[in-house]
């Protein structure tokens, strides 16, 4: 009778190595849980103090008007005209308005060009144009001339 093959021995060793790793990890987790429970048990437990019994206190009842005499009135909200000068905005001049409009127009033009470029790239990708081999030789010269 022949003994086990080398492949069989290696496969069995790998299985046992996996089991060993899992066992070591399980032991490590149990040790950590044990340390955590011991630490929690060593902490002093809070002592429950009974709540004091409710004591009836006699108070002088006063009306809201009488109470308002003793309390300061809340400050009134600031009026609209009370904006500090350094926070006030000056109205835009005609030159500033024109400059703002020019900036908005330039941004709109950039957005329009970007959309057109994205559409062209999408169209080239769908048609397979991006995967085509580059032109060489006479075809390349003709393409340069026609540009």
Secondary structure by P-SEA (a helix, b strand, c coil): cccccaaaaaaaaaaaaaaaaaaaaaaaaaaaaaaaaaaaaacccbbbbccccbbbbbbbcccaaaaaaacccccccccccccccccccccccaaaaaaaaaaaaaaaaaaaaaaaaaaaaaaaaaaccccccccccaaaaaaaaac
